[in-house]
Amino acid sequence: MLLSMTGHGEALVQDESASIQVEVRTVNNRFLKLNVNSDLDAGIQSQVEALVKKHVGRGSVSVRIKSRPIGEAEPFQINESLLRSYWLQLSEIAGGSQSVNLESLLSLPGVVEETSSTDQRKKLWPIVQTAVEKALVNLNEMRGREGDAMKQDMLGNCQAIKTQLDSIREQAPTVVENYAKKMTDRINNLLEKYDVSIQATDLVREVGVFAERCDFSEETVRLDSHIAQFNDIIQLPDSNGRKLDFLVQEMLRETNTIGSKANDAKIATRVVEIKTAIERIREMVQNVE
């Protein structure tokens, strides 16, 4: 499945303890660049980053997470058994002469314990995970729709390239023939004008050198092969933007060589059409994961 590197997904999940809102945006980038913006602790943010990497292969990813506690969140807890122990012991010591001050008891070591950040993370992470995963699923659905649209467009451009390439193959045999005719006419004019003679073998040799120099059959075969590989890769279940990008570069290289070797106006026109189609493909491939 072809995936666009541009997309957006969001989700809102809540339970009895918290409400988590997640928004994920992606744009194209050669590598994976991840930015998580939230009010959560570093431990949860690290888990979020690991989760995103499972769903996004490359691109610039921005994740925004807003958390809101529901009900009273207690940042501490009272050790009741220790408090009772303090109370009984101090009451025995004091006897009936004075009462034990509760405020003083709360300041004694171990009575009031801060809630562990690890405990908070364990309670909060399941809902954060659910929200992030839902946002990522929505993101990839959007990226998949855009990827499918790009896929159809690129396949159409590949077909346009093949059509032009077939025409170039049909035109190729006439290149040498036209050159031989031009050379013959030019030499005949010179012979008439300057009254000189030339060996037929010299003409054949010159045409042979030209034919070898303008032979672009290997380039057409390789270009055809690159198009076939491109069509195969684009149908794979995984998105392979890097491979497609490499093939586009190779397609352009072979096309440029055909244009430089052909030395023919009609073929040059078709080369321009091929390069135009390749450029359209290249622009879209740069946004494929």
N, C-alpha and C positions, 0 to 999 in steps of 0.2 A: 504493500500500500504506500503510495507516494504521499509524503507529508510536507506541507508548506512550513517554512520556518516562521511565518507570521500568523499569529492567532491570539485568541483571548478566551479565558474561561474563568468562571467564578462559582462559588458555592457558599451556602450558609447552613451551618449545622449547630444544633444546641441540645443540651440535656438539662438535668436539674441543677447542675453546678455552673455551667458556662455556655456562652454563645460565641461561636467562632465564624468569622467571615473571611473568606479567602478569595483573592483576585490574582490571576496569573496572566501575564502578557509576554509575548515572544516576538522578536524581530530577528532578521537574518544576521548571522555572524559566522565566520569561517570555523570558529571553535565554540565550545560551550562556555558561556559567561553567565554566571548565576548571581543574582542579588536578592537577598531575602530581607524584607523590611517588616519588622514586627516588634511588639512589646513583650515578647516571650523571652525566656532565658536562653543562654547560649546553647545549652544542651538540646532543647527542643528545636532550635533553629538548625542545628547540625543534623538532626534527624529529618527535618523538612528538606534540606539540601540533598541528602541521600535518596529521599523518596522522589524528588524531582528528576534526579539523574536516571532513575529507572524508566521514566516516561519520555524524557527529551534527550535526544542524542547530541544535537549541537544547535547553536543559536544564542542570542542574548535573551535571558529569561529574567523577568522581574516578578517577584512574589510579594504580595502585600497581605499581611494577616492582622486582623483586628480581633481582639479577644475582650469579652465583657463578662464579668462574673455574675452569676444569678444567685440571689439570696445572700446570706451573710458568709463571707469567706473569712475563716478564722486563721490568722497568721500565727496563732500560738495554741497551746493546750495545757491544761492544769493536771499535774500529777496528783490525783486525788488521794491515793494511798499514802504518798509521802506527806501530803498536807495533813491528813488525819494523825499520822505518826508525830509530826511536829506539835500538833494541837494537844494531843494527849500528854506528851512529855512535858510541854510547857505548863499545861494546866496542873499537873502533879507538882511541879516545882513551885508554881505560884501559889498553889493551894486556893484558899478562898479570899486571899488578901487583895487580889486584883484580877481583872479579866484579861484574857489574851487578845491582843489587837490583831485583827485579820489582815490589815494592811502590812503589818510587820511580818506576818507569816508568808505573805506572797513574795516578799523580797528575799526570803531564805533560799539558799542554793537548791536548784532542782525542782522547786515547786511549779514555776512557770517555764515551760519549754517551748521554744520557737518551732514552728512547723518546718520540717525538713524540706528544702527545695527539691530534693530527690522524690519525696513523697508527693509533692505538688505536681511534679513532672509526670509521675506515673499516673496520677488521676487525670491530668489534662491531656496527655499525649493521645489517647485513643480518639477523643473527639477532634483534636487537631488533625490527626492522620486521616480520619474519615472526610473531613472538610477539604483537605489538600488533595486527596485522591479524587474526590468528586470534581473539583475544579480542574484537575489535570485531565480527567476523562472528557469533560466539556471542551477543554482546550484542544485535545487531539481530535475530537469530532469535527471541530471547525477547521483544524489544519488538514484533516483528511478530505473535507469537501473542497477546500481550495486546491489541495494537491491533485485531486481527481480532475478538476477543471484545467489545471496546468498540464496534466498528463495528456488529455485529449488534444489540447492545443499543440503540444510538442510532437505528438504522433502525426498530427496533420502536417506540421512543418517537415517532419522526416519524409512523409510521402511526397511532399513537394520537391524535396531534394532528390529523391529517387527518380521522379519524373524528369527533372532537368538532367540528371546523370545519364539516364537512358538516351535522352536526346543528344547528349555529348558523345556517347558511344556511337550513335548512328552517324554523327557528323565527323568523327575521327578519321575514317578512311579517306575522306575527301580533302583533308588538310594537306597531305603529301601530294595528292593529285593536283590540287590547285597550285601548290608551290612549283611543281614540275612544269605545269603549263605556263606559269608566269616566267620561270627561268628560261623556258624554250622561246617564248615570245620575245623576251628581252635580248637573248643572245642572237636570235634571228635579225632583230633590228640592228644590233651592233655589226653583225656580219655584212648586212646590206650597206650600212653607213660607212664602215671603214675597210670593207673588202678584206676581211680576215677570216681565217678558218679555225675551227675548234673540233677536237675529237669528241665523238659521242661518249666515249668512256669517261671523259672529264665531266660531262653533264650528269651522267649516271652517278659518278662518285659524289658530286656535290649534292644531288638529290638524296643519295643514301645517307650522307652526313646529316642533312636536315631531318630526314625521317627518324634517325636514331636520336637526335637531339630533342625532337618534339614528341617522342613516344611517351605518353602518359598512361599507358594501359595499367601499369602497376598501381599508380595512384588511384585510378577509378576502382580497381579491385579492392584496395584497402579502404577507400571511402565507403564502398558498398558494405564491407565487413563491419566498419564502425557503426554504420546505421543499423545493421542487423543486431549488433551487440547492444546498442542503445535501446532498441525496441525490446530486447529480451530483459535487460536490467530494469526497465521501467515497469515491467509486468511482475517483478518479484514481490513477495509479501513484505519485505523490508524496504525502507526508504534508503536509497544509495546516492545521495546528492554528490558526494565526492567522486565516485566512479563516473557518473554522468557528466560532471564538469570536465574530467580528464578526457573523456571521449569527445566532447564538444571541441576541445582544444586540438585534438588529433584530426577531427573532421575539417576544421578550418585550415590546418597545416596542409592536408592533402589537396584541398580546394585551391589554395594559393599556388601550390606547385603545378596543378593542372592549368591554371590561368597563365602562369609564366611560361610553361612549355608549349602550350597549344599554338600561339601565334596566329589566332584566327578570330575574326570579329564576331562571328555567330557564337562560337564557343565562349568567348569573353563575356558576351551578354548573359549566357546561361550561368557562367561562373558567378556573375554579380547576383543573379537571382538565388543561387545556392548560398552565397555568403550572407545575403539578407535573411534567409530562413535560418541559417545557423546562428546569426546574431539574435534573432527572436528566441531561439531555444536557449542560448547562453544567458540571456536576461532572466529567463524563468528558472533555469537550473541553479542560478546563484541564490534562489530562495527555496531550494529543496533541501530538506534535512538529509 
